[in-house]
Amino acid sequence: MMLIHRHPSHGEDIMMLAQSLEESLLSQPSALLPEIRPEKVVFPWYDGRSLANAPAALAQALGATLPGAAPPLEHPYGEPLGDGLKQLVCVLVDALGYRQLQAQLTRRPHSIWERLARNGALLPFTSVFPSTTATALASLLTGVEPLAHGLL
């Protein structure tokens, strides 16, 4: 999963931030499955770095709240959405992962996605579990984790 948005800093700072976030996400162990090495599986980070956190962050940016939702995206994800936002566009590309998008940006340096990433911030975050389309869309639309909405 990834998030592209406008960001106050650009260039090397964003690339270093994205790399740091990716390393952090890839090193997170599972409390439930400690025998699975994190470098093999990316576990959801429901405390502020997952798709389930995006709805609360988007609502917050628009001056609203989502009662019962997962917490909003943590810093640095939600920070640039800022105050005074009147419109927001959310684009979902099913089955497109962060590394796949990075590879496409390299192969197609003049695409709309590359321009968005260059002028904003392309940051990785986790999906949900199970990471099926139905489960992910339900979390995106409700703002809660799969255990809460039950659509698996």
Sequence and secondary structure as in RCSB ss.txt:
>XXXX:A:sequence
MMLIHRHPSHGEDIMMLAQSLEESLLSQPSALLPEIRPEKVVFPWYDGRSLANAPAALAQALGATLPGAAPPLEH
PYGEPLGDGLKQLVCVLVDALGYRQLQAQLTRRPHSIWERLARNGALLPFTSVFPSTTATALASLLTGVEPLAHG
LL
>XXXX:A:secstr
 EEEEE SS THHHHHHHHHHHHHHHT   SS TTS TTT     TTTSBGGGHHHHHHHHTT   TT      T
TTSGGG SS         TT  HHHHHHHHHH TTSHHHHHHHHEEEEE B  SS  HHHHHHHHHH S HHHH 
  
